[in-house]
Structures are given as C-alpha cells and as structure tokens.
Amino acid sequence: MTTSTDSTATASTSSISTRSNTTRARGEQIVPLSTYRLQLHAGFTFNQAAAQVPYLAALGVSHLFCSPVLQAAPGSTHGYDVVDHTRISDECGGEDGLRRLAAAAHEHGMGLVVDVVPNHMAIPTPIWHNRALWDVLESGPASPYAHWFDLDATTERGILVPVLGRPIGEVLAAGDIALDEIDVPQADGSSRRQRVVRYFDHVLPVAAGTESLGIADLLERQWYRLAYWKVADDELNYRRFFDVDTLAAVRVEDPTVFEATHRLLLDLHAEGVIDGFRIDHPDGLADPRGYLADLAEASDGAWTVVEKILEGDEQLPGDFACAGTTGYDALWRVGGQFQDGRGVLELTGIWQRYTGDLRGFEEVASEATALVVSTSLWAEIERLTALVHRICSQDIRLRDTTRRNIQRAIVALLESMDRYRAYIVPGERAPKAQRDVIAEAADRARPGLGEDPDVLATLDLVVALACGDEVGSAGRTDAADRAEFIVRFAQTCGPVHAKGLEDTAFYRYNRFIAVNEVGANPDVIGVEPDDLHDHCQRMLRTFPDAMTTLSTHDTKRSEDVRARLAVLTEQADEWARTVAELREATLEGRSERVDGATALLLWQTLAGTWDMPGAPNERITMERLGGYLTKAMREAKTHTTWTAPDEEYEQGVQSLAETALASEEVARILDEWTRRTHASQRAAILGQKIVQLMMPGVPDVYQGNETTDFSLVDPDNRRSVDLALRAERLDRMSAGARPDGVADEKLWVTCQALGLRAERPAAFRGREATYVPIATTSGHALAFGRGTEGGPVEVVTVATRLPVSLAQRGGWGENTLVLPKGRWTDRLTGRGIDGGMVRLADLLGDLPVALLVRDADTDTDTATGTEIATETETAEEAR
C-alpha cells in the first residue's frame, strides 16, 4: 500500500509516498496513519519481521511500531532492559537487520516507529554487559559515566548491589564470594583480562590497587557495597524503575547523557530509517517536558507519543512537545461503550457474597498503596525523608521539624496522589493546575494525619517544598537540596501510584476485571456515548495525532478478553448463576485456602479466554493459566508474594485451575455461557475495534489483534503470532470469500478500516480532520462521521452497543440512523445505501458494525454540518 501526500493536511505534517533510505529533509515530519506493534527478540528478528511486511501492507498498516531496538540484556524478550545505546540489538539482527526491515517497509510505502527507553538501563547478569555501569562500579567518581546514573558514586561502598542470597557475613563464612579472573568484552570487540569478585553467576569489577587484599578487606575498598537482597527495600541508594532493582535510572536531563543515549536513534531518524518515537514511561524522568523539548529539537520535531497514563479526566499538558499519549485514555473510553453500568449492583453483590468484602475499590487501593510504600518502596521514602530533614537542619527557621513528622507527611502526601505526578520544574513558577494536584492530595491526606498541629504544619512544609515555594528563611528556593526534592518527589509519585494500584489493587479487587486496566478505574463500569464523543472532539482540538490503542504489551488482558467479559455487565444475574454452577462443579478437592477473590478472578479469566465459535484460538492451557495465576496472586500480595511465596496457598489455587480445565462439567457450563452470550461478545469485539480504528488519533494494532486474540498479561501477550495464517485468511477474503466467523470478521473490519484511512488521509490526520456524532433514535447504536474541515462527512462508523438489552426491547424495530444525504457503500458488506433516515435493522442485519463511505459521485452540497445538525434534531424528535 502506498499513501500519497495530502494537500489539506496541516503544514507541520506530511504522509509518505514511495520511501527510500535517504536523509530526511530538515523539518519534514511524517505522521503515521496507523501503526502495527511488533515484539522483537531473538525468536522474532528484524529479518522475520521483514518477511511479514507484504501482509501488513495488505492489511493497510502505514507504520511498523517496533519494541525497543537497542542492545538489551542477554535473553531479553521485550527490549526494555537496554544495556548499550550505541548498538542495535545483535539478537534481533543488528543495525544491518534494522536497515533491511526499514527498506522492506519503504518498498511497500510504509515506515518505522521505534520504542525508546530514556528512563533506565538494565543491571544485567553479569553486569559487564552494561559497560557504562561496570565502569562506574570499577572506577567510582573517576568514571566518565559516573554522572549517567542517579546514584552517589563518590564514596567507598556507596553503590548498593543487593544480589546475595543471605546476609554478607554468612556468605563470607561459607566462602561463596571469591576472586576470579575473566575476559571482559570491550566496546571495540576485543576483551580485557580482568580480576573480578565472583558470587555464583554475579561478577563485579575490582578497583585498581585493591587486587592483593583479602576478600573482606577488598570488599570494604570498592565503590559498591555487595549486600543481601532484602537490604534493598530499606537501603537502596540508586533510583530505579518502579521497584525493579535490576533497572537503574538514567539522568537524561544531563545534555551529555541525552546525547550519548539518543545519538544512534537520532542518526537513524535523520537518515530516514526511523520515522517516529514512542517514549516509555516519561513520568520517571526529572523533567518530562524538558526531555520532550530536547527530543523535538534534536529530531526536528519527529512524530512522538508518550506512554503517559492519564487518570480519569486528567489531560496531557499542552506544552509537551509531542503528538500525545500512547492511548490508554482512549482504551477505557472505547471499551466502556460496550459495558452496561446497570450491571454494577449485581456484580457488586456477587463480589461481596463470595469474598465477604464490603469495601469499595478506593479503600482497597488505599490499603494496597500503604503496603507498597511500607515495603518495596520504603528506600524511596527514606531518601525523601533524609533530604527534607537535611533541608530543615540547614535552615534555623525549620530546624525544629522532626524527622518522624517529615516521614509521616511525605508518606501521607504520596499515598493521596490521584495520578502519576505533577509537573513542577525547579527554578520555574509552578503552574496553578500542577500546584492544585499536590494541594488537593494534601487535602485528602490531612484527615488521616489527625489533629496534631506539628504534623499538619509539616505536611504544609512538604507541600511547599514539592511546589518550589519559599518556606523557612527567605531566598533559598534555588538551593540544590530544594531543587532535588521537587524532582525526587515527582519521580516517586509514579512508582507509588503504579505499584499501589495497577500492580496490587488491580489484582485484589476482582469484581469485574475488564476494567482493572492500565489507565482505567475499577469503579467506572460503562461509558456513555456522549462522553466518548466529547473525548474525540477534544483530541482534535489538542492532540489530533495521538496514538489510540486497545491492547499493548502492558495491558492486563487483551482487548478481546475484555470485550468478551463486557457481557457480564448486561447479564450479571446470569453470570451469578454461572459462578454458582462453576463453584459447585469444582468443590470436590478444592482447598480451603482458596479465597473468593481469586476464585472470581479464575472464573472471569476462563470466561474471557474460553473457546468461542468462529474464533479458532486454542483453548488456554494449564501452562498459560498457571503462569498467569501465579503472577496475579503474587502481585495481589494478599496471601503470597514474589519475595515470600506461600506454596500451600498457591498450590491450592493451581489445583483449582487444573480441576476446572479437566472438568467436563466446567466445560459444559462455559460452553453454554459462551453460546448464550455469543452475540453480545461478537458485537463488543467488532464494535470496539472499529471505533478505535476510525476515531481521531493514530490507531495501533498490537501484534495478532487484527483478529481475535485471547491473551493475558505479559509474558502471555508476548507469545509468537502466526502472521502467515492471518495473511492466508486475508487473501481469501480479499479474493471474495465471506468472513468465516468472528475472527475473520475482525480481520476484515481491521483491513477495511485501515485501508480507508490510507485512501482518505485528510479525514483522519491533524486538526483539519473532523469528527461528527451521527444521530440515531436508539442508544444501542454508536455512530460518528469523519471528514475534513469545511467539507462533507466522508466516512460513517456505526457500532452496536449492549445487544442483550436491545434484544429484550424487541430488537432495532423502526429505529433509524440519520445518514447524510447522498449515496453510500458499506465497505464491510459492499451494500449500497441511500442517505437520510436509514433503518438500523437493515444497516446492521449481517454484522453488528458498519463502515459507510460516501460514493465519489455524490453531490456533497447536501451533506454539510448544518444539515447534519438539522437531521440530528429530527432524530431527537423521533426518539
């Protein structure tokens, strides 16, 4: 597929025509019309990806979206554990392989977008794979990389390396730490014979001049402190990614570090090999706004989207130099169209009946956040507390502020944040909207701190410091420690929020797991069409070329699993009976340790992944289900954890899962449930996909999700995908065969929608594109039109919502859609349709979705926005 330059696109954007691997013209920005996410690793290399380019071009994809391509730690299956920014992944095929992939894409009129990891690098085993960190451990402050990492390399034993299985005294007594001599690979391909400290697979460098010391004395003289792994939670002294000790934070706010870590990708962009960037976790950076400005300047404004999790109605700051987010804000709004909020009461009843837990999600989340703050993230709390205490001790007006009160205030404020962070930069006046984020968190924190005036005064002090306000003695707002607190507090908010909610509470509160998703809220079930319309129109005004998504490598379960579960909200009473039957069918041999919350998670997971007619996905195996349950149980941290697993409890849950998968009665129950709810599941699967593909933004299709995919959280969603089979099915339908079941239907919907975006780019790109809600006389139909500013609606998308209650009302009956006048063709069926009042029963007779395209010879004068408004009023009167 080749797309052509669109004359009506904004001046800052252009589409791609025939591509060649040549230097990009200065200021040229290429905005994708769509992306297709590829998970690259040793099992799926650049060459293997290149072989799939013809299929992806036929699907209508404009850009391949590659997982991180820089050199990652040995054995990495995801690429986010970068160890070398100067090399493209050898396992994936190296720079030559990436260039071949780009060339293959260009030959088909496509381009490349790559994932960028600016926030952290891996601490691999052995560490010498990360040459920069190895050099810091060896040379301390003398290392040219000492300023790269967010740590203090100036003192002996300054860098904690918590890899020992027991306290160091016991390990030394057992003789498990020894000196060794190995060949350490160098950047130029050579190797250097080097003395190292060895602890099983872990090797660490030896500082010059200490080689002849005994092992205990030698360890005392290193720039690092070899320590018991449990020490990390309390004393870790380097910033990391969330609570992952093996991912050390990188200081890209330093211009030399930015240059060194981005030069290769920027050069490849300048050459035209890479067209755009997806930025991983920008909230972990010292100054996300400043980083994006630096990247925009260095890349001449390359199309860039950021993995920013927006909570609720939070908006991406307008001064971020990027095209928008990666689309979690679209994900929950689109999925919510197919959930019935009226089912909340019954689902809550099921939850309370089987768990005995009468709390709402907010209370569950508060408890989970307090847990992670007091355990895995305590080192961060200690670091912030020490910093504020030092600020106070150096200012006579603040000196009587106690360390204990400081710690209480910091913990309370962090636990009360309702989003990943506020954006406040040292030396700049804090914007009111960002100050309000912290001030409102403080208001939520106060009741929990009691009435002690000293504690409340300390909270006010912490708020002032986090906002960069003058507090204490005058003239100290630009002090280094105060600037550091602003940055470190913001960088700590994200880990607390993510680990407390997404990685703990979301695995505890299993009332309806389809909304336990990144960026979503388990308390929000169902989204009204008007709310989606408002979001889409706001996107056009603010970030029209942001990414949209339904599945990513980070989602807790695939888009289709969530869509299949949406029917629980429509038939909650039927689901209650199904749960009772499943429980009864598996009572024999069920461990008393299995709790209701985990059992409900299991039943919903089976319902969302079970065999579905027309979807030839293999039934979930015990290997996949068992791995998922292990992760879910340990992330919940209620009965078992990663660091202290309860084997008896875990075995009880695994035995229940094994019993369920082996039970003929369970199979009968789930087969019957799937049969009864098939129409609703099909409508949600196709409906949310067509909405995501046709709404404003750049739609991303996660690998394999152009057809049905019933994957769970990573690593399950990184399994290999049979793209060749998908290509065969697409070829068959393109040759005229009818779709055979929901899997084919979804593939056909995806192909037709992406093809339309390529054919009519002006209607889908930039602020000149339009989005118009299309009126219907039924709330069960969601419809909207796309076109260009000043022109007619060119494409109309229609999706069926909540088909169970629709059927209960007798079906579509005489309900209609107000289609702009003219002649239209449904691209999914080929059926021709005249504009005006169109019966929904006729339009949606074969499929629960429609994709209507205005015929080329239609008189466009009759389809203006004014007429749409008039026809909308007519529809309202008919309703």
N, C-alpha and C positions, 0 to 999 in steps of 0.2 A: 504493500500500500504506500502510495506517495501522497503527501499532503502539499497543498500549494499555499503560497503567501496570500494572506487575506488583506485586502486594501482597507477594510474598515476596522481592523484591529488597532489598538492604541499604539502610539508611536514607540512606546518602550518595549513592545513585543513583536515577535515575528514567528511564523511557523516554519517548518522545514520542508524543503523540496528535496531534490536529489542531493545526497550528502557525500562528502568526500573527506578524507582525513587530512584536512588542511587547517592552517592557522585561522582562528576566528577573527573576523573583523572587529575592531575596537568598538565597544558599546553594543555589539549585537547580543541580544538576549533571546534565547529560544525557550518558549513556554510550551510544555507538553500539552497535548490534548487528552492523553491518558497515559497511565504507567502500568507496568506488569512487574510485580515483585518477584525476584529470583533469589533463592537462598543458595549462595555459592559456598562450596567447600571441596575437600578432596574427592568426595563422591559425586560432585556435580560441578565440573570445572568450566572455565571460560569456553573451551572448545565444545563441551557438551551443550552449553547454553547456546553457542553459535549455531549448532545443528538444529535448534528449535526456532530460530528466527523466522524461517518461512511460515511456520504455523502461527506464530504470534503476530506476524504481519497480516496474515489472512484473518486473524481474529479481530484486527482493527487497532491494535496497540500502537501508540505513537512512540513510546519510550520504554526501554527496559530499565527497571529500577533494581539495581544490584545491592545486595547486602555488602557490608564493608569489604573493600578490596585490598587494603593494605595488609602487610605481613602480620599474621596473628600468631598466637601461641600454638605450640605443637598440638595437633589433634583437634583444633577448634572446629566446631560445626556451625558457628554463627558469625565469627569475624569481629565481634565487639571487644575482644581481648587483644588489641593491637600491641605488638612488641617492636615494630620497626616502621617508621613513617617514610623511610627512603626507598622502600621496596614494595612492589605489588606482590601479593601472595604467591609464593612459589607453588604451594599445594594446588592452587586454582589455575596455575599456568603462567604465572609471572606477567611482566609488562607486555611481552610479546603476545601472550594469550589474550590479555585485555584489549590490546590493539586489534587483534583478529576478531574479537567479539564486536568491537565498535565498527570495524569495517563491514562485517556481515550485516549489522544493523543498518549502517548507512546505505548499503546496496539495496535495502528494502525500504528506504525512506524513513528509517527510524533513528532514534538516538539513545544515549545512555544517561541515566541519573545514578549517582552513587551515594551510599550511606557514609556519613562522616562521623567519626567518634572523637570530638575535641576534648572531652572531659576527663578521660582516664586512659591509662595504659595497663597492660597485664603485668602481674608479678608471676612469671611462669615458673615451671619446674623443669629443668634448672633455670635459675634466674639469668644466666648469661645470654639467654635468648633475647632478653631486653638489655641491649648493650649500654644504653643510657643509664638505666638504674644500676646495673652491675658496676659501672664506673663510679657512681655516687657511693655505693656501698664500699668500694675499694679505696677511694681517694677522699671521701668526705667533701669538705668545702673547697678543696683544690680541684675537684672535678669540673670540667666545663659544663656538665649537666646538672650541677647542684641546684641551680635556680629553676630547673624544669618542674620539679615535683613540690607539692605542697607539704613540705616537711622541714625539720630543722637538722641540717647536716653539719652543724658547726661544733658539736661536742661528741666525745667518745661515747659509744653505746647510745647514740642519740636516735637511731632509726630502729624501731621495733620490728623484729622479724619473728612473728609468733607461729612457728611451724613445729615445735616439739610436741610429742605425744604425752609427755609427763613434765613435771617441774624440772628445771635445768639441773638442780642438784642430783636428782635421781638419774637423769640421763647421763651426766658426767660419771656418776658412780658405776653405772652399767657399762661404761666405755663405748657408748653409742655415737659419740662425737669424736671424730678423728681428723688428722691432717692427711691430705692426699695431694696428688699431682696429676693434673689432667691437661689435655689440649683444649684450649678455649677458642672457638672460631672468632675471627675478626671481621670487621666490615668489608675489608678488601678481598675476602675469600680465603685468606691464609689462616693459620692458627698459631696461638702462643702457648707455650708450656707454662703452666701457672700452678702455684701452690694454692690449695683451697681447703676450706673447712667442709667436711662431709658429714651429713646426717642422713643416712639412707639415700634416697633419691635427691635430697636437697644438697646443693653445693653453694658455698659463699666465698667471696674473694678474701684474701689476706692482705692487710695493709702493709705497705713497704716498711721494712725494719722490724717487723714482729714475727717473722717466719721461724726464728730459732727458739721462741718462747714455748713453755709448756702449754697444753691446751687451755687450761683455766686462765692462766695469765694472758695468753694470746687473745682469748675472747674478751677480756677486760680492756684490751687496747684497740678494738675495732671500732669503726664508725657506726656499727649496728649493734643491736642487742638481740642475741638469739634467745628466744623465750618460749614458754609453754603456750599452747594455742589459746587457752582460756584467759590468758592475761589480756588479750586484745580488747575484749569488751570493756574493760576498765581503763586500760592504759595506752591504747593505740595512739600513736602520735603523728600519724600522717592522715591527710584527708583521703577518702576512698569513695568509690561509687556505692551509695547507699550503705549497706553493712557488709559489703563484699571485700574481705581483707586482701584478696588477690587482684584487686583493681585499684591501682594508686592514681590519685588525681593529678592532673597536669595543669600547669599555670599558663594557659594560652593567653591570659591577659598581658603577659610579657611579650613585647613585639618580636624578640628573637626566638622565643618558643613558638609563637604563632607561625613565624616564617619557616622554621625548621620542620614543624609538624604538618604544614599545609603545602609546602612548595611543590611536591610531586603532583598532587592532585590539581593544584592551580596551573601547573605547566601543561598537564594533560587537558585541562579545560581550555587553556589558551590555544592549544593545537586543534581543538575541535573533537578530541576523543571523548570528552565528557561534556554534557550539556548543562547539568544542574546538580544540586546537592540536597540531600536530606540530612538534617543535623540531629544527632542523637542527644537527648537529654540536655538541652541548653540551660535548664534551670540549675544545673550543677556548677555552672561557670561563675566566676567572680562578677562579671558584668555581661549578661547575655546581650543587652542592647549594644554595648561597645563591641563585643565579638562579632555580631552580625554586621555592624557598620564596617569593621575591618575586613570581613569576608567580602562584603559587597564592593568595597573599594579595590581589593586585591583581585577580584574576579570580574570587574567591570559590570557588576550588577547581575550576576548569574541567577537564574531561577533557583530559589532556595526555600525550602519549607522546614519547619522546626517541629520536633516531637515535643510540643508543649501541651500538657494536659490542662485543659480549661475546666474548672469546676462550675457546674450549674450555668449561670448567666455570665460568668467571667468572660471578658473579652481580651483578645491579644492586644497589647499596647500598640497604638497606631504608629509609634515612632520606631518600631522594629523594622530593620531593613531586610524584609523577607516577603515572600509571597503569601505567607500564612502558616497554618499548622498542618500536621500530617493527617488530621481528620477525625480524631476521636470525638470532637464536638458534633460532627455530622453523624457519626456512628450511632450514638444513643438516640438521637432525634429521629433518624430514619427507622431504626428498629422499633421504636416506641409507637410508630404508626400502626403496627400490627399487634399491639398488646391492648387488652381491654381493661382499663382501670377499675371497672366494676368488679373484677375478679379478686381485688386486693383483700376484701374482707374474708372470703372463703380460704384463700391461700394463707392468710394470717392465722385463721383458725386451725388449718392443718399443721402449720408450724408449731403453734402453741400446744396442740394436742399431743404431738409426738416428742416434743422437746421439753415441755413444761416451762419454757422461757417466755415470759410475758413482756420482756423488754423490747423496745424499738431498736432500729439499727443505730441510731445516734448513740444510745447508751452502750451498745456492743462495740461500736467503733471507739468510743472514749476509753473503754476498758482495754481494748487491743492496743491503742496508741500508748497508753500508760505503760503497758507491758514492754513494748519495744524500746521505749525511752529508758526504762529502768534496767534493760538487759543489753541487747545487741548494739544500741546506740549510746550507751552510757559514756563511752570515751568522748563522744562529741559534746555531751553535756558538761563533762569535766573540763574540757578545753574552753568552752564558752564561759564557764564559771570562773576559771582561773584568769581569763582575760579581763572580765569585768571587775574582778577583785583587784587585779593589778591597776586598772584604771582608777578605781576608788582609792587605793592605798597611796597613789601618787598625787591625789587632789585632797587638800585638807578639808574642803567643804563636803567631800563624800566619804572621808576616811572611816566614819563610824558605821558604814554599811557592811553588814556581816556577810561572810561567805555563805552561810546557811540560807539566809534570806535571798541572796543573789541566786542561788541554785533553785530555790523554790519558785522564784519569779520567772526564771528562764524556762523551767520545765512547764509551768502553767501556761506561759505565753505560747510556747511551741505546740503544746497539746491542743491549744484553742484555735490555731490557724485553720482556716477553712479552705485553703488552697496551697499550691506548692511553694509560693513565695510572693513577697512584694518586691518591686524593682526600685531600689534606692541605691544611689551611687555616692560613695564618699566624695565630699567636696562640691556636690551639687545639691540644690534645694530639692527636697523630696516632693514629688507631685502629690497633690491632695488625695487623689484616688489611691495612690500607693500608701500614703500615711494612714488613710482610713482602713486599709486592710489590717494593719497592725493595731490600730486603735480599737477596731471592732473585736479583734482577737483578745485584746486586753479586757474589754468589757465582758466577754464571755468567761475570761479567766478569773475575774475578781470574786465571784461568789464562792468558788472553790478554795480561795485563799483565806477565808474567814474575815474577821474584823480587826486583826492586829494592824494598827496604823503603820508600824515599821515595815511589815511585809508588803502592804499596799503601796507604801512610798517607794519601796524597792522595785515593785512592778512598774511604777511610773518612770523610775530611773532607767530600767531596762528598755522600756518603750522609747524613751527619749534617745537613748544611745542607738537603738536599732534604726531610728528615723534620722539620725545625724543631727539632732537638736543640741543646742547649747544647754548643758546641765552641769551643775557644780561651778567651779571657777570659770570666769569669762575667758574667751579667746582660745579655747582648747579643742574646738570642734575638728580642727585639722590634724590633731595628734595621731601618730601612727597606730596606736592601740585602738583608738576610737574608730578609725577607718577600717581596721581589721575586723572589729566586732560587727560593723554594718555588713561586711561581706560574709563573714563566717556565720552570722545568724541566718542570713538569707540562704546560704548554702546548706544549712542544717534543716531548715524548714522542709525542704523536699524529701529527704530521707525519712523524716518523722512522719510526714503525711503519707508517703507511698507505702512504707513498711507497716504503718498502723492500719491503713485502710485496705489498699489493694492486696498486700501480701499477708494480711492477718484477718481483719474483719470480714473481707470478702469471702474467706474460706470458712467463716464461722456462722454467718447469717444466711442460711440456705433456704429461705422462704421461697424465693423464685430466682434461680441462679442465672437466668438470662440477663438480668440487669446488674449482676455482680461483675461489672466490666470496667476496664480502664476508662476513666473519664466519666463514667456513669454514676448513678446514685441508686443503691438498692431500695431506697424509699420511693423512687419515681418509676411507677409502672404505667405505661401508656402515655403517649404524647398526642395532643390534638393537632389536626392538620394545619390550623391557623398558626400554631407555634412553629411548625416546620416552614411554612410559607414566610413567616417573619424572619426566620434564620436565613433562609435562602436570599431574601431581598437584602438583608444586612450584609451577607457575604459579597453581593455585587457592589455595595457601596464601600466596603472596607478592603477585603482581601478576595477579589473575584477569582484569582488563580491559585487559591489554597488547594491542598490535597483533600480529597474525601476518601473514606475507607470504610469497610465493614469487617475485614479481617486483617490482622497483622501478625508478626512473629511474637507479639506481646499479649495478644488477646487471650482471655481465659478459656475461650472455646470459640470455634469457628462461627461464621455468620449463619451457616445453615443449621447448626445445632441450636443457636439462639432463636432462629426463626421457627424451628420445629417446636420449641418449648413455648412459643408465644400462645399456642392454643390452650395452654394451662390457664391462662387468664380468661379465656372465653368459656372454658368448660371446667371450671375449678371444682364444681361438685362431682363431675365425672372423674376428675383426677383424684379426688379424695377417696372415691370408691376403688379406683385402680391401686392407689397406695395401700389401702387396707388389704386388697387381694394379694399384692406383691409381698406384703409383710407376712400374711398368713401362709403363703406358699413357701416361705423360706424360714419359718420358725424353727423347724427341726434342726438341731445342731447349731443354732445361732448363739454366739457368745453373749453372755450378759454384759460384757464390756462394750458392746456396740451401742453407741448413743444415737438418739433420734435424729440429731442434726446431720450426722454423717450418713445415716441410712437414707434420709431425704435427698442428700447430695447424690447418692448412688442411684436411687430410682429416677431422678431427673436426668442424670447422665445417661442412663440406659435408654430412657425415652427419647433423648435427643440424638442418640447415635445408633438406634436400632435399625434393622432392615426396613427400607422404605421402598414400596413398589415404584418402579420407574427410575430408581437410583441404584445403580449396580455397585454400590460401595460395599466392601467386605464388612461383615459384622465385626464389631470391636472384639479384639482378642483379650485374653486374660493378661497377657504381657502388657498391652497398652493400658487396659483399665487398671491393672495393679500398679503400674508406674504412676498413673495419674492420681490414684487414691493415696499413694504414699506421699506424693508431693502435697496434695490437698490437706491431708491430716497433719503433716509436719508444719506446713505454713500456718494452719489454724492455731497451732501451739496450745491447744486446749488439753489434750491428753498425751501428746507426744511431740517431739521437736527434732530438728536436724541434729542438734548437738547432744540431746539426751533422749534417744528413741525408746519408747515403751513397746518392746517386742510383742508382749502378750496382747496388748490392745491392737496393735497394727495387724497381727495375725488374725485376730477376731474379725476385723473389717475385711481383710483379704479373703478369709474363708466365706464370709457372706457373699462377696462378689463372685467367688468361684461357684458357690451353690447356685446363685442366680443364673449365671451363664450356662450351667449344666442342667438346669431345671426345665423340663418340658412344660410344666405349668406356668412358669415365668414367661417362657417363650410364647405360650398361648395368650397370656394376659397382654403382653406387649404387642403381639401381632394384632390382637383385637383392638387395642388402643390406637395403634397406628392406622388400622383400617378405618375406624370411626372418624379419625381426625385428619385423614389424608388430604382432603380438600383444603382445609384450613392451613395445613403445613405447606402444601404446594403454593397457595396464594401468598403466604408470607415469604417463602424462599424467592419466588419470582418477583414479588412486589417490592421487597426492599432492595433487590439488586437493580431493578430497572430505575427506581427512584434515585439510588446512589449514582448510577451511571449518567443520568440525564439532568440532575440538579446542578447548580453552579459549582465551580471548582474543577480540579483535575482528578478524575476518579482513578484510584489504584485498585488493581485486581491482584490479590495475594495468590501466589502460585497454586494452581489447581482449583481455585474458587470461581473460575468461569463456569464450572459445572458443580454438581453437588459435592460437598466435602464435609465430613463429619469428624473433624479433628478436634482435639482438646488442647490444653495449654502446652507450651514448649516443654520437652522436645518433641511431643507428639505432632505438632504442626510443622516440624522440620523434616518429616519423613519424605522420601523420594516421591515424586509425582510422575505418573505415566502421561507425559505430554503427547507421545506418539499416538496413544489411543484416542486422546481428545482430538488430535488432528484428523484421524480417520473419521471420527463421528462428525466433525465439522465439514469435511469434504463430502461426506454422504449427504448431509442436509443441504449443502450449497449446490449439490447436483440435483436437488429436487425432492429428496426423501423427506417425509414428515418426521418431526421430532418423536422419538420413542421414549416417552416418559419424562419425568421432571428433570432428570439430569440433562437430557438433550435439550429440553425447553430452556433451561437456564443458560446452556451454552449458546443456543440460538439467540436468546434475548441479549446476551453479552455481545455477541458478534454484531448484531444489527444496531445496537446502541452505540458501540464504539465506531462502527462504520459511519453512522450518521454524524457523529462528532467530527470525523475526518472530512466528510463531504461538506459540512456546513460549519467550518471553524468559527466564523464570526458570531454565530448564535450561541457559542459556548465559551468564548475566551474573552477575558478582560471586561472592563466596565461598559463597553459598548453593547455587550450582550444583555438581553432582557430575560426576566423571569416573571411570568404572569399566572397567578392562580386561576384555574378554569373552574367555573361554577358547575355544580351538579345539584340535583334535587335529592341526593342521598348522601348521608355522612359516611356511607360504606365505600364511596369512590373518592380516591385522592387523584386530583388531576392538575397539571400545570403545563404552561406553554413556554417555549424558548424561541427567541428571535433576536433581532438587532434593534438598537435604538432608532426610533423613527420609522421602523419598518413593521411588517406584519408578523404575527406568530407563525413560525415555520414548522415547528415540531410540537406535538402534544403528547404527553405521557399520562397514562391512566393506570391506576393500580387498585385492586380490590382490598378493602380493609374489613377485618372482623367478619368473615363469611359465615360463621356459626350463627351469630345473631341476625345476620342478613337472611339466612335460610329460615330462621324462626319467624321472621316477618313475612315470609312468603316469597322471598327472592327479590329480584330487581323490579318486578311488576312494570309499571309505566314510568319509573324513574328515568331521568334523562341527563345527558351531558350537554352543556352549551358549547358546541364546537363552532369556532369562527367560520363564517360562510366561505364557500369555495368547495373544491373537490379534494379529498384526502385519500391517502392509501395507508393501510395498516402494514407497516414493514414486517410485522411478525407473521401475518397470515396472507398478505397480498390482497386483501379485500379492499375494494373501493368504497368510500363513504362520502356522502354529501354533508356539508356543514349545516349548522342550525341545531335544532333540538334533536339529539341522537339518543335513541333508546339504549340504555346501558345493557339491557338483556341481549340486544343484537350485537352490540360492540364487544361484549365480554362473554359471548356464548361458548367459544372454544378455549380461550385462555383467560386467566384472571387478570391479565395485563394487556395493554395495547400501546403501540408506538406509532402514532399517526403523523404522517408527513404531508405537507401541502404539495399538491401536484404543481409542476413547473408552469403550466399554462393557466393557473388560477388567477383571477382578477384580484390583485392584492388590495385594491382600494376599498374593498368591503370588509377588511379584517383589521381595522385599526384598533388601537387601545380604547378609543371612545365607544366603538361598537361592542367590544368585549364587556365594557363596564355596563352598557345598557342591557346586554343579554344576561349579565350576572344578576341585575335587578329583576329581570323576568324570571330567572331561576329561583331567586329568593321568594318571589311571589308564589310560584308553583309549589315550592316546598311548604 
